Amino acid sequence: MSVPPIDEWIERHKKEPDAVAREKLERFEKAVELKEPDRVPLMFFTCGYVFAKWFKLSEVYFNYERMREAIARFVTSFPSDIFIAAPAAEGFIMAVAFADVPQIAPIVRFITGPMHDILRDKWTRWPGRELPEHLLFQFIGGEYMKPEEYRKLIESPAEFIHSTILPRACENLSKPGSAQYAHTVAKLALEAINYLNALNNINNALLKLGFPPLAVTFAYSPLDFIGDFLRHPTGAMLDIRRYPDDVKQAAEVLIKPILQVAFILKPVGAKYAFIPLHLNEMLPPKLYNEFYWPYLKRVIMELYNNGIKSFVLFEGDHTPHLDTILELPKGWGIGVFERGDIRKIKKKLEKVYEEKKGEAMSLSQILSSSVGGSVYIEVSTKVDIKEMKSSQNSFSGVPAVGVYQGYVRLNLSAFDASTGRGLGKVIMTTNKAFGGDTSKYVESLISDLAVKGLEEVLKKIENYVKGGNVISLKVIGIKNVSGEKEFSQILDGIPGVKLKTRKAMSGDYVEYSVIFKGTIDEFIDDLTDSLSTSLSLGKPSVDLSGNQVIVTLK
């Protein structure tokens, strides 16, 4: 009687764990590199609740040896290719606070049970402490920064965290400069070393069982940082309406310390940056595209440009924001989707990335500047002029005195201004030898390339626009010009709205012609969701009459 493949595979874990671990890692990395592995790799990720089958969770979280034992039991009971355990609570703010101490910053990125005992932090609750022994730990966050304190955060994030946030959020750090404060920080550092040793023991145990470790570092979304640790999600969502400029400036400033933490582990081989998302599901596309995505995208692209792929946990239902992912270059990283129809998500991403095959994301796409309208075009140039130092000009055979070799590269990228989605990219290059005034010659080269490149990128825009459905939209109940402006902005923020034109405005109604990539029912659903977030337009009703969508604002 033949042995089932799964039993044979499990048996190999015992006989040749090193070889099995290498095979698993190769399988995983091939999938990440968008190559075809021998089969689809299976990965388990847990914060520890699965260990309740064998132990009280209070034991697992506060006893590192019990944690190692629980992990070993799980992986031998439920075989997989990659196993990742994070039996600790969210604590990225601690890593930012100690970013200048690289020996401990990555280790305190998560708050463990023993670290919670040392800090007495209010962000988390634990089994056997604030919770019954059998329950999973909880991250509850909290409001530890006042809206008027955004200025202090923007001026110096690390100093503000140490002087204001940690004393408010951690009982044993409530008095900066005191003996208790210093003692607590010292105990935290020692516990970080204990946790690091425990992690090493766990990784060694997993390797002996045929499970390879992943070289992971950590990053964060700037708006999540504000919502999770400083203002609470409710406060953050109110702030983007009440103090939008402060929120944007704070998100911009936080990018640097977030990346500082992420790059700490790069010298020791970190290949992936774990980034959990939290506010993504709570924001409609318009607000997500304005306050959340631009800063998360900056983080992902900086990591990508430095050889680190992002490992993004798209918590909740990320379906309304899928189009933004398509702005990233092929092979940017790993996406884990908590909710939504994974088959539809895979099909959407697979189709568009196939269309983008061979394209590269430039830094100019991060630092975008709109030129107005519903479509904008970015232009970036690279110029390299070198004097030819060889004895002869390679083209004519005459001495190369005062002769230069000029390389010019021109990138033109078109984007949908309402969603930020890339519509097409054209790269034009030339490499010529010339003599005389270099500035005039380069200006002439760029001008010629720009004309040719613009013709090509306009073709891509035209193809994009032709791909949508024309929908007639009538809005009844617009009270004034500012109301029309707000509605227009909501319309621009809907994914799939390519172009819109206001056809008429009279009295209390406005008519638009909208080009939408999707069905009319999808447009109605997206419009209804977006309108539900408005604080001033009133309660809307959306109806369909033929091919005309009628919105009545009450």
C-alpha positions as CSV (number, residue, x, y, z in Angstrom):
1,M,0.0,0.0,0.0
2,S,1.5,3.3,-1.1
3,V,2.1,6.1,1.4
4,P,0.0,9.2,0.9
5,P,2.1,12.2,-0.3
6,I,1.3,14.3,2.8
7,D,2.5,11.5,5.1
8,E,5.6,11.1,3.1
9,W,6.3,14.9,3.2
10,I,5.7,14.9,7.0
11,E,8.1,12.0,7.4
12,R,10.8,13.9,5.4
13,H,10.6,16.7,8.0
14,K,11.9,14.2,10.6
15,K,14.6,12.6,8.4
16,E,16.0,15.6,6.5
17,P,14.7,18.9,8.0
18,D,17.5,21.0,6.5
19,A,16.7,19.9,3.0
20,V,12.9,20.4,3.6
21,A,13.5,23.9,5.0
22,R,15.6,24.9,1.9
23,E,12.9,23.5,-0.4
24,K,10.2,25.5,1.4
25,L,12.1,28.7,1.3
26,E,12.8,28.3,-2.4
27,R,9.2,27.6,-3.0
28,F,8.1,30.7,-1.1
29,E,10.7,33.0,-2.7
30,K,9.8,31.8,-6.2
31,A,6.2,32.8,-5.5
32,V,7.3,36.2,-4.2
33,E,9.5,36.8,-7.2
34,L,6.4,36.0,-9.4
35,K,8.1,32.8,-10.7
36,E,6.3,29.5,-10.9
37,P,7.1,27.2,-7.9
38,D,6.6,23.5,-7.9
39,R,3.3,24.1,-6.0
40,V,1.5,27.0,-4.2
41,P,3.3,27.6,-0.8
42,L,1.2,27.5,2.3
43,M,1.9,30.0,5.1
44,F,0.4,30.2,8.6
45,F,0.4,33.5,10.5
46,T,-0.8,33.7,14.1
47,C,-0.8,36.0,17.1
48,G,-1.2,33.0,19.3
49,Y,-4.9,32.1,19.7
50,V,-4.3,28.7,18.0
51,F,-2.0,27.7,21.0
52,A,-5.1,27.6,23.3
53,K,-5.5,24.0,22.1
54,W,-2.6,23.0,24.4
55,F,-2.0,25.7,27.0
56,K,-3.7,28.6,28.8
57,L,-2.8,31.7,26.8
58,S,-1.5,33.4,29.9
59,E,1.2,30.7,30.1
60,V,2.1,31.1,26.4
61,Y,2.4,34.9,26.5
62,F,4.4,35.2,29.7
63,N,6.6,32.1,29.5
64,Y,8.9,32.0,26.5
65,E,9.7,28.3,26.9
66,R,6.0,27.5,26.9
67,M,5.7,29.7,23.8
68,R,8.4,27.6,22.1
69,E,6.7,24.4,23.1
70,A,3.3,25.6,21.8
71,I,4.8,26.7,18.4
72,A,6.5,23.3,18.0
73,R,3.2,21.5,18.7
74,F,1.3,23.5,16.3
75,V,3.7,23.2,13.3
76,T,4.0,19.4,13.8
77,S,0.2,19.1,14.0
78,F,-0.6,21.5,11.1
79,P,2.2,21.2,8.4
80,S,2.9,24.2,6.2
81,D,5.8,25.8,4.2
82,I,6.2,29.0,6.2
83,F,5.1,29.6,9.8
84,I,5.1,33.1,11.4
85,A,4.2,33.7,15.0
86,A,3.7,37.1,16.5
87,P,2.6,36.2,20.1
88,A,2.9,39.8,21.1
89,A,0.8,43.0,20.8
90,E,1.2,46.0,18.5
91,G,3.9,48.3,19.7
92,F,5.6,50.0,16.8
93,I,5.7,53.3,18.7
94,M,8.3,51.8,21.1
95,A,10.6,51.0,18.1
96,V,10.2,54.6,16.9
97,A,10.9,55.9,20.4
98,F,14.2,53.9,20.5
99,A,15.1,54.2,16.8
100,D,18.5,55.7,17.8
101,V,19.2,52.5,19.8
102,P,19.4,49.9,17.0
103,Q,20.3,47.1,19.4
104,I,16.8,47.1,20.9
105,A,14.5,49.1,18.6
106,P,13.4,46.1,16.4
107,I,12.9,43.9,19.4
108,V,10.5,46.2,21.2
109,R,8.6,46.7,18.0
110,F,6.0,44.3,19.5
111,I,5.0,44.5,23.2
112,T,5.3,41.1,24.8
113,G,3.5,40.0,28.0
114,P,6.7,40.6,30.2
115,M,7.2,43.9,28.5
116,H,3.6,44.9,29.4
117,D,4.4,44.0,33.0
118,I,7.4,46.3,32.9
119,L,5.8,49.2,31.2
120,R,2.2,48.9,32.5
121,D,1.1,50.3,29.1
122,K,-2.5,51.2,28.5
123,W,-2.5,50.3,24.8
124,T,-2.8,46.6,25.5
125,R,-4.6,44.1,27.8
126,W,-3.4,40.6,28.6
127,P,-4.7,37.2,29.7
128,G,-4.0,36.6,33.4
129,R,-3.6,40.3,33.9
130,E,-6.5,42.5,32.7
131,L,-8.2,39.6,31.0
132,P,-9.2,36.0,31.8
133,E,-6.4,33.5,31.4
134,H,-7.8,31.8,28.3
135,L,-8.4,34.9,26.1
136,L,-6.2,36.4,23.4
137,F,-4.4,39.6,24.2
138,Q,-6.1,42.8,23.1
139,F,-4.7,46.0,21.5
140,I,-7.2,48.8,22.4
141,G,-5.1,51.8,21.6
142,G,-6.2,55.1,23.1
143,E,-6.1,58.9,22.9
144,Y,-2.8,60.1,24.3
145,M,-2.3,63.2,22.2
146,K,-4.5,66.3,22.0
147,P,-5.3,67.8,18.6
148,E,-3.4,71.0,19.5
149,E,-0.3,68.9,20.0
150,Y,0.2,68.0,16.4
151,R,2.8,70.9,16.1
152,K,5.0,69.3,18.8
153,L,4.8,65.9,17.1
154,I,5.7,67.4,13.7
155,E,8.7,69.4,15.2
156,S,10.3,66.3,16.8
157,P,8.5,62.9,16.8
158,A,11.0,61.0,19.0
159,E,11.3,63.8,21.6
160,F,7.5,64.2,21.8
161,I,6.9,60.5,22.2
162,H,9.4,60.3,25.1
163,S,8.4,63.5,26.8
164,T,4.6,63.3,26.3
165,I,3.2,60.0,24.9
166,L,5.1,57.4,26.9
167,P,4.4,59.1,30.2
168,R,0.7,59.2,29.4
169,A,0.4,55.7,28.0
170,C,2.8,53.8,30.3
171,E,2.3,53.9,34.1
172,N,5.9,53.1,34.9
173,L,7.2,55.9,32.6
174,S,4.9,58.5,33.9
175,K,7.7,60.6,35.4
176,P,10.4,61.4,32.8
177,G,13.8,62.0,34.4
178,S,12.9,60.1,37.6
179,A,14.6,57.0,39.0
180,Q,11.5,55.0,38.2
181,Y,11.7,56.0,34.5
182,A,15.4,55.1,34.2
183,H,14.8,51.8,36.0
184,T,11.9,50.9,33.7
185,V,13.9,51.7,30.6
186,A,16.8,49.5,31.9
187,K,14.4,46.6,32.7
188,L,12.9,47.0,29.2
189,A,16.3,46.7,27.6
190,L,17.1,43.6,29.6
191,E,13.8,42.1,28.7
192,A,14.4,42.9,25.0
193,I,17.6,40.8,25.2
194,N,15.6,37.9,26.9
195,Y,13.0,38.1,24.1
196,L,15.7,38.1,21.4
197,N,17.2,35.0,22.9
198,A,13.8,33.4,23.0
199,L,13.2,34.2,19.4
200,N,16.6,32.7,18.4
201,N,15.7,29.5,20.3
202,I,12.3,29.3,18.6
203,N,13.9,29.8,15.1
204,N,16.4,27.1,15.8
205,A,13.6,24.8,17.0
206,L,11.6,25.5,13.8
207,L,14.6,24.9,11.6
208,K,15.1,21.5,13.2
209,L,11.5,20.7,12.4
210,G,12.0,21.7,8.7
211,F,10.7,25.3,8.8
212,P,12.9,28.1,7.4
213,P,13.1,31.5,9.1
214,L,12.2,34.6,7.1
215,A,14.5,37.6,7.2
216,V,11.9,40.2,8.3
217,T,12.0,43.8,9.4
218,F,9.2,46.1,10.3
219,A,7.5,49.3,9.0
220,Y,4.2,51.1,9.4
221,S,1.6,53.3,7.8
222,P,2.0,56.8,9.1
223,L,-1.8,57.4,9.5
224,D,-2.1,54.1,11.4
225,F,0.7,55.3,13.7
226,I,-1.4,58.3,14.5
227,G,-4.6,56.4,14.9
228,D,-3.2,53.4,16.8
229,F,-1.0,55.1,19.4
230,L,-1.7,58.8,19.5
231,R,-5.3,59.8,18.7
232,H,-7.3,56.5,18.6
233,P,-8.9,55.6,15.2
234,T,-12.0,57.8,16.0
235,G,-9.8,60.8,16.8
236,A,-7.7,60.3,13.7
237,M,-10.8,60.1,11.4
238,L,-12.2,63.3,13.0
239,D,-8.8,65.0,12.6
240,I,-8.6,64.5,8.9
241,R,-11.7,66.6,8.6
242,R,-11.0,69.1,11.3
243,Y,-7.2,69.4,11.1
244,P,-6.4,68.1,7.6
245,D,-3.1,70.0,7.2
246,D,-1.8,69.0,10.6
247,V,-2.6,65.3,9.8
248,K,-0.8,65.5,6.5
249,Q,2.3,67.2,7.9
250,A,2.5,64.7,10.7
251,A,2.1,61.7,8.3
252,E,4.9,63.2,6.2
253,V,7.2,63.7,9.2
254,L,6.6,60.1,10.5
255,I,7.9,58.5,7.2
256,K,11.5,59.2,8.2
257,P,11.5,57.5,11.7
258,I,9.4,54.6,10.3
259,L,12.0,53.9,7.6
260,Q,14.8,54.4,10.1
261,V,13.4,51.5,12.1
262,A,12.8,49.4,9.0
263,F,16.4,49.8,7.7
264,I,18.0,48.8,11.1
265,L,17.8,45.1,10.1
266,K,18.9,45.6,6.4
267,P,22.6,45.1,7.1
268,V,21.8,41.7,8.6
269,G,19.9,40.6,5.5
270,A,16.3,41.7,6.0
271,K,14.4,41.0,2.8
272,Y,10.8,41.7,3.8
273,A,9.1,44.5,5.8
274,F,6.0,43.5,7.8
275,I,3.4,46.3,7.5
276,P,-0.1,45.7,9.1
277,L,-2.9,48.1,8.0
278,H,-5.7,49.2,10.3
279,L,-7.5,52.3,9.2
280,N,-7.7,51.2,5.6
281,E,-11.1,49.6,5.9
282,M,-12.5,52.5,7.9
283,L,-11.8,55.1,5.2
284,P,-13.8,55.7,2.0
285,P,-11.7,55.9,-1.2
286,K,-11.5,59.7,-1.3
287,L,-10.1,60.0,2.2
288,Y,-7.9,56.9,1.8
289,N,-6.4,58.4,-1.4
290,E,-5.7,61.7,0.3
291,F,-4.6,60.9,3.8
292,Y,-3.6,57.3,3.9
293,W,-2.3,55.9,0.6
294,P,0.2,58.6,-0.4
295,Y,2.3,58.1,2.8
296,L,2.0,54.3,2.9
297,K,3.1,54.3,-0.8
298,R,6.1,56.4,0.1
299,V,7.1,53.9,2.7
300,I,6.6,50.9,0.4
301,M,8.5,52.5,-2.5
302,E,11.5,53.6,-0.3
303,L,11.7,50.0,1.0
304,Y,11.5,48.7,-2.6
305,N,14.1,51.1,-3.9
306,N,16.4,49.8,-1.1
307,G,16.0,46.1,-1.9
308,I,13.3,45.3,0.7
309,K,9.9,43.9,-0.3
310,S,6.9,44.9,1.8
311,F,4.8,42.2,3.5
312,V,1.5,44.0,3.8
313,L,-1.4,42.7,5.9
314,F,-4.5,44.3,4.3
315,E,-6.7,44.0,7.3
316,G,-10.5,44.2,7.0
317,D,-12.0,44.5,3.5
318,H,-9.5,46.3,1.2
319,T,-11.6,45.8,-1.9
320,P,-12.5,49.5,-2.3
321,H,-8.8,50.4,-2.5
322,L,-7.4,47.7,-4.8
323,D,-6.7,50.2,-7.6
324,T,-4.1,51.9,-5.5
325,I,-2.1,48.7,-5.3
326,L,-1.8,48.7,-9.0
327,E,0.3,51.9,-8.8
328,L,3.1,49.8,-7.3
329,P,5.8,48.2,-9.5
330,K,5.6,44.5,-10.3
331,G,7.2,42.4,-7.6
332,W,6.9,45.1,-4.9
333,G,6.1,42.6,-2.2
334,I,3.5,40.3,-0.6
335,G,-0.2,41.1,0.1
336,V,-2.2,39.2,2.6
337,F,-6.0,40.0,2.4
338,E,-8.1,39.4,5.5
339,R,-11.5,39.8,3.8
340,G,-13.0,40.0,0.4
341,D,-13.3,37.5,-2.5
342,I,-9.7,36.4,-2.9
343,R,-10.4,35.0,-6.4
344,K,-11.6,38.4,-7.6
345,I,-8.7,40.2,-5.9
346,K,-6.2,37.8,-7.5
347,K,-7.8,38.1,-10.9
348,K,-7.8,41.9,-10.8
349,L,-4.2,42.2,-9.7
350,E,-3.0,39.5,-12.0
351,K,-4.6,41.1,-15.0
352,V,-3.2,44.5,-14.5
353,Y,0.3,43.4,-13.4
354,E,0.5,41.4,-16.6
355,E,-0.4,44.6,-18.5
356,K,2.4,46.3,-16.6
357,K,5.0,43.6,-17.4
358,G,8.4,45.1,-17.9
359,E,7.5,48.5,-16.5
360,A,9.4,50.0,-13.6
361,M,8.2,52.5,-10.9
362,S,10.3,55.7,-10.8
363,L,10.7,57.9,-7.8
364,S,9.0,60.7,-9.8
365,Q,5.7,58.8,-9.3
366,I,6.0,59.3,-5.6
367,L,6.7,63.1,-5.8
368,S,3.8,63.8,-8.1
369,S,2.7,67.3,-9.1
370,S,-0.7,67.7,-10.7
371,V,-1.1,69.9,-13.8
372,G,-4.9,70.2,-13.3
373,G,-7.8,68.4,-14.9
374,S,-8.7,64.7,-14.4
375,V,-5.5,63.5,-15.9
376,Y,-2.0,64.6,-15.0
377,I,1.4,63.9,-16.6
378,E,4.7,63.7,-14.7
379,V,8.0,64.3,-16.5
380,S,11.4,63.4,-15.1
381,T,14.7,63.6,-16.8
382,K,18.2,62.1,-16.4
383,V,21.1,63.8,-18.1
384,D,24.7,62.5,-18.2
385,I,27.3,64.6,-20.1
386,K,30.9,63.3,-20.3
387,E,33.8,64.7,-22.2
388,M,35.3,62.1,-24.5
389,K,38.8,61.4,-23.2
390,S,39.9,58.9,-25.7
391,S,42.5,59.9,-28.3
392,Q,40.0,59.7,-31.1
393,N,36.3,60.4,-31.6
394,S,34.7,57.0,-31.9
395,F,32.5,58.3,-34.7
396,S,34.9,60.2,-37.0
397,G,38.3,59.1,-36.0
398,V,39.5,62.7,-35.3
399,P,40.9,63.9,-32.0
400,A,38.1,64.3,-29.4
401,V,39.0,67.8,-28.2
402,G,35.9,69.6,-26.9
403,V,33.7,66.7,-27.9
404,Y,31.1,65.3,-25.4
405,Q,29.0,62.2,-25.1
406,G,25.4,63.1,-24.1
407,Y,22.9,60.6,-22.6
408,V,19.4,61.9,-22.0
409,R,16.5,59.8,-20.6
410,L,13.0,61.2,-20.4
411,N,10.2,59.5,-18.4
412,L,6.6,60.6,-19.0
413,S,3.9,59.0,-16.7
414,A,0.2,59.7,-17.0
415,F,-2.1,59.3,-14.0
416,D,-5.8,59.5,-13.2
417,A,-6.0,62.5,-11.0
418,S,-9.1,61.3,-9.1
419,T,-7.6,57.9,-8.0
420,G,-3.9,58.2,-8.7
421,R,-3.9,55.1,-10.9
422,G,-1.2,55.0,-13.5
423,L,-2.6,55.2,-17.1
424,G,0.7,54.6,-18.9
425,K,4.4,55.3,-19.0
426,V,6.7,56.2,-21.8
427,I,10.5,56.2,-21.7
428,M,12.5,58.0,-24.3
429,T,16.3,58.0,-24.5
430,T,19.1,59.2,-26.8
431,N,22.9,58.9,-26.6
432,K,24.9,61.1,-29.0
433,A,28.3,62.8,-29.4
434,F,28.3,66.6,-29.9
435,G,30.5,69.6,-29.6
436,G,29.8,73.2,-28.6
437,D,27.4,74.7,-26.0
438,T,26.3,71.7,-23.9
439,S,23.3,73.5,-22.3
440,K,21.7,74.4,-25.6
441,Y,22.3,71.0,-27.0
442,V,20.7,69.2,-24.0
443,E,17.8,71.6,-24.1
444,S,17.2,70.7,-27.8
445,L,17.5,66.9,-27.1
446,I,15.0,67.1,-24.2
447,S,12.5,69.2,-26.3
448,D,12.6,66.7,-29.2
449,L,12.2,63.7,-26.8
450,A,9.3,65.4,-25.0
451,V,7.4,66.0,-28.2
452,K,7.7,62.4,-29.3
453,G,7.1,61.0,-25.8
454,L,4.0,63.2,-25.3
455,E,2.4,61.8,-28.5
456,E,2.9,58.3,-27.2
457,V,1.6,58.9,-23.7
458,L,-1.5,60.6,-25.0
459,K,-2.3,57.5,-26.9
460,K,-2.2,55.5,-23.7
461,I,-4.5,58.1,-22.0
462,E,-6.9,57.8,-24.9
463,N,-7.0,54.0,-24.7
464,Y,-7.7,54.3,-21.0
465,V,-10.6,56.8,-21.3
466,K,-12.2,54.7,-24.1
467,G,-12.4,51.7,-21.7
468,G,-15.2,53.2,-19.5
469,N,-19.0,53.5,-19.5
470,V,-20.6,56.9,-19.9
471,I,-23.1,57.5,-17.1
472,S,-25.5,60.5,-16.8
473,L,-25.7,61.7,-13.3
474,K,-28.3,64.2,-11.9
475,V,-27.9,65.5,-8.3
476,I,-31.0,67.2,-6.7
477,G,-30.7,69.2,-3.5
478,I,-27.4,71.0,-4.0
479,K,-27.8,74.1,-1.8
480,N,-24.9,76.3,-3.0
481,V,-21.6,76.4,-4.9
482,S,-19.6,74.9,-1.9
483,G,-22.1,72.0,-1.8
484,E,-21.4,71.3,-5.5
485,K,-17.7,71.5,-4.9
486,E,-17.9,69.0,-2.1
487,F,-20.0,66.6,-4.2
488,S,-17.6,67.0,-7.1
489,Q,-14.7,66.0,-4.8
490,I,-16.6,63.0,-3.6
491,L,-17.1,62.0,-7.2
492,D,-13.4,62.4,-8.0
493,G,-12.5,60.1,-5.1
494,I,-14.5,57.1,-6.4
495,P,-12.2,54.4,-7.8
496,G,-13.1,53.8,-11.5
497,V,-14.3,57.4,-12.2
498,K,-12.0,58.3,-15.0
499,L,-13.3,61.6,-16.2
500,K,-16.3,63.7,-15.3
501,T,-17.9,66.8,-16.9
502,R,-20.4,69.1,-15.4
503,K,-23.1,69.6,-18.1
504,A,-25.5,71.9,-16.2
505,M,-26.1,73.6,-12.9
506,S,-29.4,75.4,-12.2
507,G,-31.3,76.1,-9.0
508,D,-30.8,73.1,-6.7
509,Y,-29.6,70.5,-9.2
510,V,-26.5,69.6,-11.1
511,E,-25.9,67.3,-14.0
512,Y,-22.7,65.4,-14.8
513,S,-21.5,63.1,-17.5
514,V,-19.2,60.5,-15.9
515,I,-16.9,58.0,-17.6
516,F,-16.7,55.0,-15.2
517,K,-14.7,51.8,-15.5
518,G,-17.3,49.3,-14.3
519,T,-21.0,48.7,-14.3
520,I,-23.7,51.2,-13.5
521,D,-24.6,49.1,-10.4
522,E,-21.0,49.2,-9.2
523,F,-21.0,53.0,-9.7
524,I,-24.2,53.4,-7.6
525,D,-22.7,51.2,-4.8
526,D,-19.5,53.2,-4.7
527,L,-21.3,56.5,-4.9
528,T,-23.6,55.5,-2.0
529,D,-20.7,54.4,0.2
530,S,-18.8,57.6,-0.5
531,L,-21.8,59.9,0.2
532,S,-22.4,58.2,3.5
533,T,-19.2,59.8,4.9
534,S,-20.3,63.4,4.1
535,L,-21.0,65.5,7.2
536,S,-22.8,68.3,5.3
537,L,-24.6,67.0,2.2
538,G,-27.3,65.4,4.2
539,K,-28.8,61.9,3.9
540,P,-28.8,60.9,0.2
541,S,-31.0,58.6,-1.8
542,V,-29.7,57.1,-5.1
543,D,-32.0,55.9,-7.8
544,L,-31.7,54.6,-11.4
545,S,-33.8,55.8,-14.2
546,G,-32.8,54.2,-17.5
547,N,-29.1,55.1,-17.8
548,Q,-29.4,58.1,-15.6
549,V,-28.4,58.0,-11.9
550,I,-30.4,60.4,-9.8
551,V,-29.1,61.5,-6.4
552,T,-31.5,63.3,-4.1
553,L,-29.9,65.1,-1.1
554,K,-32.3,65.5,1.8
